Amino acid sequence: MSLIREFREFAIKGNIVDLAVAVIVGAAFGKIVSSLVEDIVMPLIGSVGRVDFKSLMWQVGEAKIMYGKFIQTCVDFMIIALAIFVMVKIINELRRRYEDKPPAVTPPRQEQLLEEIRDLLKKK
């Protein structure tokens, strides 16, 4: 019985839920970036250079070595890595802008009381 309880506690922890959400969002983002690469970027590159990487291959007897798909995957990776790099750079810059502004610091209650006493003594 304790094994089931331990598993339940493990599965319900916030870290596991956060990880699950991150994986789901990451998969969705991956589909968006893949669509960007396949449907927008690669046709533009192909129209400029008239290159279709996916169709490149070597025929060795009966076997087809599809090196074009490998090149396409490498190009996809580079574009995805660039997109993630730019996104992280933007997020870090926004964080820096907001973190540079010091929050309004209120002194502890004890210091506030001491300041009030000091001000009252100055008035007398």
N, C-alpha and C positions, 0 to 999 in steps of 0.2 A: 504494500500500500504506500509506503514512503517513497518508492521509486516513482510512482504516478504523481504524487504530490510534488516531488522535486522537479519532475519534468514540467508540470503545469506552472510552477513558479518560474522556471527557466524560460518557458515559451511566452509568458505574459510580461516578462521584464521589458522595460522601455527600450533598452538597447536592441533587443531582437525586433521589436516593432519598428523602430527607427531604421534598422538595417533592411527590413522587408520593404518599407516605403522607398528607401533609397534605391534598391534594386529595381523596383517597379518604375520609378521615375527615370532611372538611368536607361532602362530598356526603351521606354517611350522616347527619351531624348535621342537615343541611338537610332531609332527609326526615323526621327525628324532629320537628323544629320545625314543619314544614309540617303534619304529622299533628296535632300539638298545636293548631295554629291552626285547621285545618279541622274536626277531629273533636271538639275539646273547647271551645276558646275561642269560636269563632264560633257554635256552637249555643247557648251560654250567652247571648251577646250578642243573638242572634236571639230567644231565648225571653223576654228582658227587654223588648226593644223591638219584637218581632215584625217584624224587618227581615231580608230576604234580599237582600243586595247583588247577588248574581250575576244575579238575575232583572230587575234594573233596566235599562231600555233606552229609547231613543227610536226610533220608527219614522219614517224619512224616505223616503217612497216605498217602494221595494223594499229599501232598505238598513236594517239595524238597527245603531244605535250602542249598543254594549254598555258603557255607562259604569259599570254596576254591577260588572262584572268588574274594571274599573280601580280602583274604590273598594275592592273586595275585595283586590286586589293591594297597594294602599297600606296597608290595615289589616294585612295579612299582614306586610308589610315592617316596619311599626312594632312589631309584636309580636315579630318575629324580632330586630330591632335591640335591643329592650328585653331579650329573653332573653340575647342575647350580651353586652350591657352588664352585666347582673346577674352573669353567669358570670365575666366578666373581673374585675369588682369583687371577687367572692368569691376568685378565684385570687390577685389582687394582695394582698388582705388576709391570706390564708394565707401568702403569700411574706413579707410584712412581719413577721408574727408569728415565723416561723422565722428570718428573717435578722436580726432585732433581737437575738437571743441570740448573743452572740459565741462563736465556737467556741473550744474549749480550745486555747490557743496554747502550743506548746512552744517554748522558746527554741532557737536554733541550737546545734548540738553544741559549738561553740567556747565559747559563753557558759556552757553547762552545765559544761564542764571548768573554766572560770575560777571559777565559783561553788563547785565542789568544792574547788579549790585554796584559795580564800578561807576556806571552812569549816574546812579542815584547818589552815590557818595560825592561825585563831582558837583552835582547840583547844590549840595549843602555847603 
